Amino acid sequence: MSTNLQVAQAFAAHKTAKSGNAHTNGAEYKLHQSAIATHESAARVSFNWCGFYTVTTAKHLNDIAKALNSKTRFNYAQARDAGATIGYFEYGAPGSSYSSILRPGPSW
C-alpha cells in the first residue's frame, strides 16, 4: 500500500498508484472520486478544489506540488475565502508560477 505522497509522486511520474481514497492513473489524481489534479501539458497541472475546501484536499494538492518540485503551496481557507475553484500551476522551470482561476458559485 502506498502513502499519499507516493501517489502524488506516481502522478508526477505519469504512473498509477492508490492509497486509501486517493488514486491516480498517471494523468489524473482523484480524491474520493473527485479529480483534484490533471496533467494539462508537460509542465502544467490544473487543479480543482471540487467544492472541498478542506485540510485534506490542501494536503493532497501540496503533496502533488511537492512531487512536481513546485514551490506552489495550497491553503484551503485562502482558496475558500477567495472563491477559487479551479486553476493551474506550472512547474519545472525557473520562476514557476501558480494561477488561480476564480469561478463564481451558483446563484441562489
Summary of the structure (lengths in Angstrom):
residues: 108
radius of gyration: 13.1
end to end distance: 42.9
largest distance: 42.9
contacts: 309
relative contact order: 0.16
helix: 27%
strand: 32%
